Amino acid sequence: MSSPPLIEVQHLTMRFGERLIQRDVSFTVPAGCIFAVMGASGCGKSTLLRHMVGLLAPAAGRVLHGGVDFWQADEATRATLRSRCGMLFQSAALWSSMKVLDNVLLPLERQPALDPRSRMGQLDAAQREARAREVLAWVGLADAASKMPADLSGGMKKRAGLARAIVAEPPLLFLDEPSAGLDPVASVRLDRLILDVRERTGAAIVMVSHELPSLLAVADDGIWLDAVGKRPLAHGSPRTLHDDPATPAPVRAFLRREDEAERSGASA
């Protein structure tokens, strides 16, 4: 019998009080898949991510981690499930008072209490530091371990945040606007790192992004949330949705906006 998807969303409804954000959201993300959450500003992309990682409870529907209903589980089980998730926030969210190395060490220091059976939960202090330095070298920040976050460029902060997200080898990785605010060179470098993480670890990766080059370069599958109808409007890889003439008009306009800009520039 095959293993359940690493994460599955079933008929999810999201609300803030009486305000409906999205309804009837359903999809699965298996191991090794990079899944994009797309849509116009204000449609609920980051809110969906927070429901998936266990920070917000659904108004209706279910979020399953490896077949386990997150919100029906007891608190100890929820804590273990959260420990198996890595999260890169849009701002990188590094602790400004801590050196880069100490930021990356945080998940490893929490792991023994949250999931002592995991390989990372069994490391001693010296092994944890060696692991953190190994991952910093992987993302190109070996020389930044002793720096403070304020000393890093925007791209370096994102890579430090990614190092912290992956250091404990989580099977689920969530990326909230990973390329936002980066110049094209730094954005491409981060895209390559995301693909490398998938290649090396086999993690399921869920990413929210507005950046078309990144979406088209890395995502295998995805969902487009409609801010007007408050429900998903399309499901498929960004490249397929971009090329398919049957894709709903708002989705095609979103995914083809750079094409239109290039044509307008050429005709000017």
C-alpha positions in Angstrom: 0.0 0.0 0.0 1.4 3.4 -1.0 2.2 6.0 1.6 -0.2 9.0 2.1 0.9 12.4 0.7 3.1 14.4 2.9 0.4 17.0 3.1 -3.2 17.0 1.9 -5.8 19.8 2.1 -9.4 18.7 2.0 -12.3 21.1 1.3 -10.6 23.8 3.4 -12.5 27.0 4.3 -10.6 29.9 5.8 -12.2 32.8 7.6 -11.1 35.8 9.7 -14.2 36.2 12.0 -17.1 36.6 9.6 -14.9 37.4 6.6 -14.5 34.6 4.2 -11.0 34.2 2.8 -11.3 31.1 0.6 -13.6 28.0 0.5 -13.4 24.5 -0.8 -9.6 24.4 -1.2 -8.4 20.8 -1.9 -5.0 19.5 -3.2 -2.3 17.0 -2.3 1.5 17.5 -2.2 3.6 14.2 -2.4 7.2 13.9 -1.5 9.5 15.5 -4.0 6.9 17.9 -5.4 7.3 21.7 -5.5 3.7 23.1 -5.2 2.9 26.7 -5.9 0.1 28.7 -4.3 -0.7 31.5 -6.7 -3.2 34.3 -7.0 -3.6 38.1 -6.9 -2.8 40.1 -3.7 -5.3 39.6 -0.9 -6.6 36.2 -2.1 -5.3 34.3 1.0 -2.1 32.7 -0.2 -0.1 33.3 2.9 -3.1 32.5 5.1 -3.4 29.1 3.4 0.3 28.5 4.2 -0.4 29.3 7.8 -3.3 26.8 7.9 -1.0 24.2 6.4 1.8 24.6 8.8 -0.6 24.6 11.8 -0.6 28.2 12.8 -4.3 28.8 11.9 -7.2 26.5 12.4 -9.6 26.0 9.5 -13.2 27.2 9.7 -14.1 23.9 7.9 -12.3 21.1 6.1 -9.1 19.3 7.0 -5.3 19.5 6.8 -3.6 16.1 6.8 0.1 15.6 7.5 1.1 12.2 6.3 -2.5 11.0 6.7 -2.9 12.5 10.2 -5.6 15.1 10.7 -3.6 18.0 12.2 -6.5 19.7 14.1 -8.0 16.4 15.4 -4.6 15.3 16.9 -3.6 16.0 20.5 -1.2 18.9 21.2 1.8 16.6 21.6 1.2 15.1 18.2 0.7 18.6 16.7 4.0 19.7 18.1 5.7 16.7 16.6 4.1 17.4 13.2 5.1 21.1 13.3 8.7 20.0 14.1 8.6 18.2 10.7 7.9 21.4 8.9 10.4 24.0 7.8 9.3 27.6 7.2 10.9 30.4 5.3 9.0 33.6 6.0 8.8 36.5 3.5 11.0 38.7 5.6 13.3 35.7 6.5 12.4 36.5 10.2 15.9 36.1 11.5 16.4 37.0 15.2 18.2 40.3 15.0 19.9 39.8 18.3 21.5 36.4 17.4 24.3 35.6 15.0 23.5 33.8 11.8 24.9 30.5 13.2 22.7 30.7 16.3 19.6 31.5 14.2 20.3 28.3 12.1 20.9 26.2 15.3 17.4 27.0 16.7 15.5 24.1 15.1 18.2 21.7 16.1 18.1 22.8 19.7 14.3 22.3 19.8 14.3 19.0 18.0 15.1 16.6 20.9 12.1 17.7 22.9 9.7 17.8 19.9 10.8 14.6 18.0 13.5 12.7 19.9 13.2 9.8 17.5 14.3 11.8 14.5 18.0 11.6 13.5 18.4 15.3 14.2 16.8 14.9 17.6 19.7 12.7 18.6 22.6 15.0 17.9 24.8 16.4 20.7 25.8 20.1 20.9 29.0 19.6 18.8 27.1 17.7 16.1 24.3 20.3 16.0 26.9 23.0 15.4 28.6 20.9 12.7 25.3 20.4 11.0 24.4 24.1 11.1 27.7 25.0 9.6 27.3 22.3 6.9 24.0 23.8 5.8 25.3 27.3 5.9 28.1 26.2 3.5 25.4 24.5 1.3 23.6 27.8 0.9 26.8 29.7 0.3 27.0 31.4 3.7 30.0 29.6 5.3 31.7 32.9 5.9 28.6 34.5 7.4 28.2 32.2 10.5 29.5 34.8 13.0 27.7 37.8 11.3 24.6 39.5 12.6 21.5 39.6 10.4 21.8 43.3 10.0 25.1 42.7 8.2 23.6 40.6 5.5 22.1 41.6 2.2 18.5 40.8 1.3 19.6 37.7 -0.7 21.8 36.5 2.1 19.0 36.9 4.7 16.8 34.7 2.5 19.5 32.1 2.2 20.1 32.2 6.0 16.4 31.8 6.5 16.3 28.8 4.1 19.3 27.3 6.0 17.3 27.5 9.2 14.2 26.0 7.5 16.1 23.0 6.2 18.7 22.3 8.9 16.6 19.7 10.7 15.8 17.9 7.4 12.1 18.4 7.5 10.0 16.4 5.0 7.8 19.4 4.5 9.1 22.9 3.6 7.0 26.0 3.3 8.3 29.1 1.5 6.4 32.4 1.7 7.4 34.7 -1.2 11.0 33.5 -1.2 12.1 35.7 -4.1 10.3 38.9 -3.0 12.5 41.9 -2.9 15.5 40.2 -4.5 17.3 41.4 -7.6 17.2 39.0 -10.6 20.6 37.4 -9.9 19.8 36.7 -6.2 16.4 35.4 -7.2 17.8 32.9 -9.7 20.4 31.8 -7.1 17.6 31.1 -4.6 15.5 29.2 -7.3 18.5 27.0 -7.9 18.9 26.4 -4.1 15.2 25.4 -3.9 15.6 22.9 -6.7 18.8 21.6 -5.0 16.9 21.2 -1.7 14.3 19.1 -3.5 16.9 17.0 -5.2 19.0 16.3 -2.1 16.2 15.8 0.4 13.1 14.7 -1.5 11.1 17.1 0.7 7.6 18.3 -0.4 7.9 22.0 -0.9 4.9 24.5 -0.9 5.7 28.0 -2.0 3.7 31.2 -2.3 5.1 33.5 -4.9 4.2 36.4 -7.2 7.4 36.0 -9.2 6.7 34.5 -12.6 10.2 33.5 -13.4 10.5 31.6 -10.2 7.0 30.0 -10.6 7.8 28.8 -14.1 11.3 27.7 -13.2 10.7 25.5 -10.1 7.0 24.5 -9.6 5.7 21.1 -10.6 2.1 21.7 -9.6 0.0 24.4 -8.1 -3.3 26.0 -7.3 -4.7 29.5 -8.2 -6.9 31.2 -5.6 -9.5 33.6 -6.9 -9.9 36.7 -4.7 -13.3 37.5 -6.2 -15.0 34.1 -6.1 -13.2 33.1 -2.9 -12.4 29.7 -4.2 -9.7 28.0 -6.3 -10.0 28.8 -10.0 -7.4 26.5 -11.5 -5.1 23.6 -10.6 -1.9 22.6 -12.4 1.7 23.5 -13.0 2.3 27.2 -13.7 3.9 26.3 -17.1 0.9 24.2 -18.1 -1.6 26.9 -17.0 0.5 29.5 -18.8 0.4 27.6 -22.1 -3.1 26.1 -22.0 -5.7 28.3 -23.9 -8.4 26.6 -21.8 -7.0 28.2 -18.6 -9.5 30.7 -17.0 -8.9 34.2 -18.2 -7.8 35.7 -14.8 -5.2 33.0 -14.3 -3.8 33.4 -17.9 -3.7 37.2 -17.4 -1.7 36.6 -14.1 0.7 34.1 -15.7 1.1 35.9 -19.0 1.5 39.5 -17.8 5.2 39.6 -18.7 4.4 38.3 -22.1 2.0 41.1 -22.6 4.5 43.7 -21.3 7.1 42.4 -23.7 4.7 42.7 -26.6 3.6 46.2 -25.6 7.3 47.2 -25.4 8.1 45.8 -28.8 5.1 47.6 -30.4 5.9 51.0 -28.8 
